[in-house]
Amino acid sequence: MPLLQLRDVTKAYGGIIAVNGASFDVAEGEITALIGPNGAGKTTAFDTISGVVVPDSGAITFDGEDITGLMSHVITKHGLGRTFQITRELSDMTVLENMVVSTISNDLGSLLRSRIAADERDRAMELLAFVGIERLADEPAKSLSYGQRKLLEFAAVLMTEPRLILLDEPAGGVNPALLERIMDRIEEINRKGVSFLIVEHNMDVVMRLSHSVVVMAHGQVILQDTPQVVREDHRVLDAYLGDV
């Protein structure tokens, strides 16, 4: 059984159908890419999986359990993490505090009421070192560059020890050296058994990292297959690869 399954998921905003009966799988231990032109429904699909929005219909299961419509912090407890939560970091808090915030369910105030536990600090510093920004632990998050924030959000999501990580455009807006570091870290985490679902426009990244590629257009999934098959499929070549 796949680790994550979407079956006939639909989400509309007014008269606009953002996701229209989408179905796809994420296999355990694999990296799955989700691609498609702007407006294809990728981000909305992410939102339904991570509990940001509730789908109008359809079902989402994680490790065989129905998570459709659950709140984000509950889904996180099931073992599913999404990086965008730290793009909304508390900018006046330090990098280290932002790391610890990612482990607190629905009660950010508890961080402010108590000191960071030694084991949390050690784990946070280990992960900051893993992505190469441990020297910034005591800096305010608002002082980070865009690329450093990308590394922070990746390190922070690892604090919850997820089984599946949703990454939203890890290559977006970063320089080639930083992108190489991010890809190396994704591959290293994946070798430890963590699965990934990645929305990405950079096709070189998609082809290097992914075991499976899901192609969306107009809210629908038109294909899920290996990168090699997707790259050669005439529907993708004709309609999408030039735009993603």
Sine and cosine of phi, psi and omega as CSV:
sin_phi,cos_phi,sin_psi,cos_psi,sin_omega,cos_omega
0.00,0.00,0.71,-0.71,0.06,-1.00
-0.87,0.49,0.45,-0.89,0.04,-1.00
-0.92,0.38,-0.68,0.73,0.01,-1.00
-0.83,-0.56,0.70,-0.72,0.06,-1.00
-0.73,-0.69,0.75,-0.67,0.21,-0.98
-0.94,-0.35,0.75,-0.66,0.01,-1.00
-0.76,-0.65,0.93,-0.36,0.10,-0.99
0.83,0.56,0.66,0.75,-0.03,-1.00
-0.98,0.21,0.77,-0.64,0.01,-1.00
-0.77,-0.64,0.67,-0.74,0.09,-1.00
-0.59,-0.81,0.83,-0.56,0.02,-1.00
-0.87,-0.49,0.54,-0.84,0.11,-0.99
-0.88,-0.48,0.98,-0.21,-0.11,-0.99
0.91,0.42,-0.80,-0.60,0.01,-1.00
-1.00,-0.01,0.06,1.00,-0.03,-1.00
-0.98,-0.18,0.86,-0.52,0.04,-1.00
-1.00,-0.02,0.97,-0.26,-0.06,-1.00
-0.98,0.22,-0.66,0.75,0.07,-1.00
-0.79,-0.61,0.79,-0.62,-0.18,-0.98
-0.81,-0.59,1.00,0.04,0.05,-1.00
0.92,0.40,0.63,0.77,-0.06,-1.00
-0.97,0.23,0.69,-0.72,0.07,-1.00
-0.68,-0.73,0.79,-0.61,0.14,-0.99
-0.31,-0.95,0.22,-0.98,-0.06,-1.00
-0.85,-0.53,0.46,-0.89,0.21,-0.98
-0.84,-0.54,0.90,-0.44,-0.02,-1.00
-0.98,0.22,0.56,-0.83,0.02,-1.00
-0.91,0.42,0.71,-0.71,0.03,-1.00
0.99,0.12,0.04,1.00,-0.04,-1.00
-0.92,-0.39,0.27,-0.96,0.13,-0.99
-0.96,-0.28,0.88,-0.47,0.02,-1.00
-0.93,-0.36,0.77,-0.64,0.05,-1.00
-0.99,-0.16,0.59,-0.80,0.05,-1.00
-0.88,-0.48,0.92,-0.38,-0.10,-1.00
-0.83,-0.56,0.21,-0.98,0.02,-1.00
0.44,-0.90,0.34,-0.94,-0.01,-1.00
-0.91,0.40,0.23,-0.97,0.07,-1.00
-0.83,0.56,0.69,-0.72,-0.03,-1.00
1.00,0.09,0.12,0.99,-0.04,-1.00
-0.96,0.27,-0.34,0.94,-0.01,-1.00
0.95,-0.32,0.14,0.99,-0.08,-1.00
-0.89,0.46,-0.77,0.64,-0.05,-1.00
-0.91,0.41,-0.64,0.77,0.04,-1.00
-0.90,0.44,-0.63,0.78,0.08,-1.00
-0.86,0.51,-0.70,0.72,0.08,-1.00
-0.85,0.53,-0.69,0.72,-0.04,-1.00
-0.89,0.46,-0.62,0.78,0.01,-1.00
-0.93,0.36,-0.60,0.80,0.00,-1.00
-0.92,0.39,-0.68,0.73,-0.13,-0.99
-1.00,0.00,0.04,1.00,0.09,-1.00
1.00,0.07,0.19,0.98,0.04,-1.00
-0.95,0.31,-0.62,0.78,0.09,-1.00
-0.76,-0.65,0.39,-0.92,0.03,-1.00
-0.99,-0.16,0.81,-0.59,0.03,-1.00
-0.91,0.42,0.47,-0.89,0.03,-1.00
-0.96,0.28,-0.51,0.86,0.04,-1.00
-0.36,-0.93,0.17,-0.99,-0.03,-1.00
0.99,-0.11,0.03,-1.00,-0.07,-1.00
-0.68,-0.73,0.60,-0.80,0.07,-1.00
-0.82,-0.57,0.84,-0.55,0.02,-1.00
-0.86,-0.50,0.60,-0.80,0.04,-1.00
-0.79,-0.61,0.87,-0.49,-0.06,-1.00
0.80,0.60,0.64,0.77,0.05,-1.00
0.99,0.15,-0.02,1.00,-0.03,-1.00
-0.95,-0.33,0.70,-0.72,0.00,-1.00
-0.94,0.33,0.88,-0.48,0.03,-1.00
-0.91,-0.41,0.19,0.98,-0.05,-1.00
-0.84,0.54,0.85,-0.52,0.09,-1.00
0.99,0.17,0.02,1.00,0.05,-1.00
-0.94,0.35,0.43,-0.90,0.03,-1.00
-0.95,0.32,0.42,-0.91,-0.11,-0.99
-0.84,0.55,-0.70,0.71,-0.07,-1.00
-0.93,0.36,-0.46,0.89,0.07,-1.00
-0.95,0.31,-0.66,0.75,0.03,-1.00
-0.89,0.46,-0.62,0.78,0.05,-1.00
-0.85,0.52,-0.65,0.76,0.01,-1.00
-0.90,0.43,-0.41,0.91,0.04,-1.00
-0.96,0.26,-0.26,0.97,0.02,-1.00
0.93,-0.36,0.39,0.92,0.00,-1.00
-0.87,-0.50,0.83,-0.55,-0.03,-1.00
-0.87,-0.50,0.52,-0.86,0.02,-1.00
-0.77,-0.64,0.73,-0.69,-0.13,-0.99
-0.95,0.32,-0.42,0.91,-0.12,-0.99
-0.88,0.47,-0.32,0.95,-0.04,-1.00
-0.87,0.49,-0.44,0.90,-0.01,-1.00
-0.99,-0.12,-0.14,0.99,0.19,-0.98
-0.93,0.38,-0.34,0.94,0.06,-1.00
-0.99,-0.15,0.56,0.83,-0.09,-1.00
-0.85,0.53,0.40,-0.91,0.09,-1.00
-0.97,0.22,0.98,-0.20,-0.26,-0.97
-0.91,0.42,-0.43,0.90,-0.01,-1.00
-1.00,0.06,-0.10,1.00,0.06,-1.00
-1.00,-0.03,0.32,-0.95,-0.03,-1.00
-0.97,0.23,0.22,-0.97,0.07,-1.00
-0.85,0.53,-0.70,0.72,0.00,-1.00
-0.89,0.45,-0.67,0.74,0.02,-1.00
-0.90,0.44,-0.61,0.79,0.06,-1.00
-0.89,0.45,-0.56,0.83,0.06,-1.00
-0.89,0.45,-0.70,0.72,-0.04,-1.00
-0.95,0.31,-0.56,0.83,0.04,-1.00
-0.82,0.58,-0.59,0.81,-0.07,-1.00
-0.90,0.43,-0.27,0.96,0.00,-1.00
-0.99,-0.14,-0.08,1.00,-0.08,-1.00
-1.00,-0.10,0.81,-0.58,-0.04,-1.00
-1.00,-0.03,0.95,-0.32,0.21,-0.98
0.89,0.45,0.38,0.92,-0.01,-1.00
-0.43,-0.90,0.95,0.31,0.00,-1.00
-0.90,0.43,-0.42,0.91,-0.02,-1.00
-0.90,0.44,-0.42,0.91,-0.02,-1.00
-0.90,0.43,-0.46,0.89,0.06,-1.00
-0.91,0.41,-0.60,0.80,-0.05,-1.00
-0.98,0.22,-0.31,0.95,-0.05,-1.00
-1.00,-0.04,-0.13,0.99,-0.06,-1.00
-0.55,-0.84,0.33,-0.94,0.04,-1.00
-0.97,0.25,0.41,-0.91,0.04,-1.00
-0.95,0.32,0.79,-0.61,0.00,-1.00
-0.90,0.43,0.49,-0.87,-0.06,-1.00
-0.87,0.50,-0.64,0.77,-0.02,-1.00
-0.94,0.35,-0.56,0.83,0.06,-1.00
-0.92,0.39,-0.68,0.73,0.02,-1.00
-0.88,0.48,-0.71,0.70,-0.02,-1.00
-0.88,0.47,-0.69,0.72,0.01,-1.00
-0.90,0.43,-0.69,0.73,0.00,-1.00
-0.89,0.45,-0.69,0.72,-0.01,-1.00
-0.92,0.39,-0.58,0.81,0.06,-1.00
-0.88,0.48,-0.68,0.73,-0.03,-1.00
-0.96,0.27,-0.59,0.80,0.09,-1.00
-0.89,0.46,-0.61,0.79,0.08,-1.00
-0.92,0.40,-0.59,0.81,0.00,-1.00
-0.86,0.51,-0.62,0.78,0.01,-1.00
-0.99,-0.10,-0.03,1.00,0.15,-0.99
1.00,0.03,0.37,0.93,0.00,-1.00
-0.80,-0.61,0.45,0.89,-0.03,-1.00
-0.88,0.47,-0.45,0.89,0.00,-1.00
-0.91,0.41,-0.27,0.96,-0.05,-1.00
-0.99,-0.16,0.17,0.98,-0.14,-0.99
-0.83,0.56,-0.60,0.80,-0.07,-1.00
-0.99,-0.14,0.12,0.99,0.03,-1.00
-1.00,0.09,0.53,-0.85,0.09,-1.00
-0.91,0.42,0.62,-0.78,-0.05,-1.00
-0.87,0.50,-0.50,0.86,-0.03,-1.00
-0.92,0.38,-0.25,0.97,0.00,-1.00
-1.00,0.06,-0.13,0.99,-0.05,-1.00
-0.96,0.27,0.52,-0.85,0.16,-0.99
-0.95,0.30,0.18,-0.98,0.01,-1.00
-0.86,0.50,-0.69,0.72,0.01,-1.00
-0.90,0.43,-0.63,0.78,0.04,-1.00
-0.91,0.41,-0.56,0.83,0.07,-1.00
-0.91,0.41,-0.59,0.81,0.07,-1.00
-0.87,0.50,-0.69,0.73,0.01,-1.00
-0.93,0.38,-0.62,0.78,0.04,-1.00
-0.88,0.47,-0.72,0.69,-0.05,-1.00
-0.91,0.42,-0.58,0.82,0.03,-1.00
-0.93,0.37,-0.71,0.71,0.02,-1.00
-0.89,0.45,-0.65,0.76,-0.06,-1.00
-0.91,0.42,-0.64,0.77,-0.02,-1.00
-0.92,0.40,-0.45,0.90,0.03,-1.00
-0.95,0.31,-0.32,0.95,0.01,-1.00
-0.87,0.50,-0.50,0.87,-0.05,-1.00
-1.00,0.06,0.02,1.00,0.00,-1.00
0.78,0.62,0.84,0.55,-0.05,-1.00
-0.96,0.28,0.41,-0.91,0.14,-0.99
-1.00,0.02,-0.45,0.89,0.02,-1.00
-0.71,-0.71,0.76,-0.65,0.02,-1.00
-0.90,-0.44,0.78,-0.63,0.12,-0.99
-0.99,-0.12,0.89,-0.46,0.00,-1.00
-0.94,-0.35,0.80,-0.60,-0.01,-1.00
-0.97,-0.23,0.97,-0.23,0.03,-1.00
0.78,0.63,0.90,0.43,0.01,-1.00
-0.88,0.47,-0.41,0.91,-0.01,-1.00
-1.00,0.03,-0.17,0.99,-0.12,-0.99
-0.91,0.40,0.85,-0.52,0.14,-0.99
0.96,0.27,0.24,0.97,-0.01,-1.00
-0.93,-0.36,0.46,-0.89,-0.03,-1.00
-0.97,0.22,0.28,-0.96,-0.10,-0.99
-0.85,0.53,-0.62,0.79,-0.01,-1.00
-0.91,0.41,-0.69,0.72,0.02,-1.00
-0.92,0.38,-0.63,0.78,0.03,-1.00
-0.87,0.49,-0.65,0.76,0.02,-1.00
-0.89,0.46,-0.65,0.76,0.03,-1.00
-0.90,0.44,-0.69,0.72,0.00,-1.00
-0.88,0.47,-0.70,0.71,0.00,-1.00
-0.90,0.43,-0.65,0.76,0.04,-1.00
-0.87,0.50,-0.67,0.74,-0.02,-1.00
-0.93,0.37,-0.62,0.79,0.06,-1.00
-0.87,0.48,-0.72,0.70,-0.01,-1.00
-0.90,0.43,-0.63,0.78,0.00,-1.00
-0.91,0.41,-0.70,0.72,0.04,-1.00
-0.90,0.43,-0.65,0.76,0.01,-1.00
-0.89,0.45,-0.60,0.80,0.03,-1.00
-0.90,0.45,-0.36,0.93,0.04,-1.00
-1.00,0.07,0.04,1.00,0.09,-1.00
0.97,-0.24,-0.02,1.00,0.01,-1.00
-0.99,0.17,0.73,-0.69,0.01,-1.00
-1.00,0.00,0.39,-0.92,0.01,-1.00
-0.71,-0.71,0.60,-0.80,0.26,-0.96
-0.85,-0.53,0.88,-0.48,-0.17,-0.99
-0.84,-0.54,0.84,-0.55,0.22,-0.98
-1.00,0.04,0.82,-0.57,-0.08,-1.00
-0.46,-0.89,0.65,-0.76,0.06,-1.00
-1.00,-0.10,-0.40,0.92,-0.03,-1.00
-0.97,0.23,0.95,-0.30,-0.11,-0.99
-0.95,0.33,-0.44,0.90,0.09,-1.00
-0.90,0.44,-0.64,0.77,0.05,-1.00
-0.91,0.41,-0.72,0.70,0.01,-1.00
-0.85,0.53,-0.74,0.68,-0.06,-1.00
-0.93,0.36,-0.52,0.85,0.01,-1.00
-0.97,0.24,-0.68,0.74,-0.19,-0.98
-1.00,0.01,-0.59,0.80,-0.29,-0.96
-1.00,0.08,0.56,-0.83,0.17,-0.99
-1.00,-0.02,-0.48,0.87,-0.03,-1.00
-0.62,-0.79,0.55,-0.84,0.00,-1.00
-0.80,-0.60,0.78,-0.63,0.10,-0.99
-0.97,-0.24,0.78,-0.62,0.01,-1.00
-0.94,-0.34,0.83,-0.56,0.05,-1.00
-0.92,-0.40,0.51,-0.86,0.12,-0.99
-0.42,-0.91,0.72,-0.69,0.03,-1.00
0.81,0.59,0.61,0.79,0.07,-1.00
0.99,0.14,-0.04,1.00,-0.06,-1.00
-0.90,-0.43,0.48,-0.88,0.12,-0.99
-1.00,0.06,0.86,-0.51,-0.01,-1.00
-0.98,-0.18,-0.26,0.97,-0.03,-1.00
-0.22,-0.98,0.63,-0.78,0.26,-0.97
-0.69,-0.72,0.85,-0.53,-0.02,-1.00
-0.29,-0.96,-0.14,-0.99,0.03,-1.00
-0.94,0.34,0.36,-0.93,0.04,-1.00
-0.83,0.56,-0.62,0.79,-0.03,-1.00
-0.90,0.44,-0.69,0.73,0.01,-1.00
-0.93,0.38,-0.69,0.73,-0.01,-1.00
-0.88,0.47,-0.66,0.75,-0.04,-1.00
-0.89,0.46,-0.49,0.87,-0.07,-1.00
-0.98,-0.21,-0.07,1.00,-0.03,-1.00
-0.95,0.31,0.78,-0.63,-0.12,-0.99
-0.91,0.42,-0.50,0.86,0.01,-1.00
-0.92,0.40,-0.64,0.77,0.01,-1.00
-0.95,0.31,-0.71,0.70,-0.01,-1.00
-0.87,0.49,-0.69,0.72,-0.07,-1.00
-0.95,0.32,-0.65,0.76,-0.20,-0.98
-0.96,-0.28,-0.40,0.92,-0.23,-0.97
-0.79,-0.61,-0.68,0.74,-0.15,-0.99
-0.88,0.47,-0.45,0.89,0.06,-1.00
-0.95,0.31,-0.25,0.97,-0.09,-1.00
-0.92,-0.40,-0.15,0.99,-0.11,-0.99
-0.98,-0.17,0.00,0.00,0.00,0.00
